[in-house]
Amino acid sequence: MDEQQGDVNRRLEDLEMRIEEMRSGLEQHGAIDDRLRQEWEGMLRQHADIRRRLREGKAEGTEAGETLAQDIDVLRHAFFRWVARVDERFKPPGRS
């Protein structure tokens, strides 16, 4: 595994860990409704697709590796926006 592929893999694993931590916490509190669950499942499909492409060696070469890295950044951004919306939705009234 070259250095770029290793970096992409580490970033994907970090994102996977964050996603799992959030999922676990929200499910414990019963805080995910159908709409949020559908968005969640879409993010998990994107993550699985990136993981599959990485395993298939599609991160070889600079351009391919950069594409996967960008896809991870897009998914990471979508995940953190989703978390912010969930946090805002379940924030106790009167708290900013």
NORLIN-V963079 format. One record per helix or strand of 2 or more residues. SS is the DSSP state (~ for helix, > for strand). FROM is the first residue (numbers start at 1). LEN is the number of residues. Records with the same first field share a line. If there is no record, write none. Layout:
SS: FROM-LEN  FROM-LEN
This chain:
~: 3-26  34-22  62-28
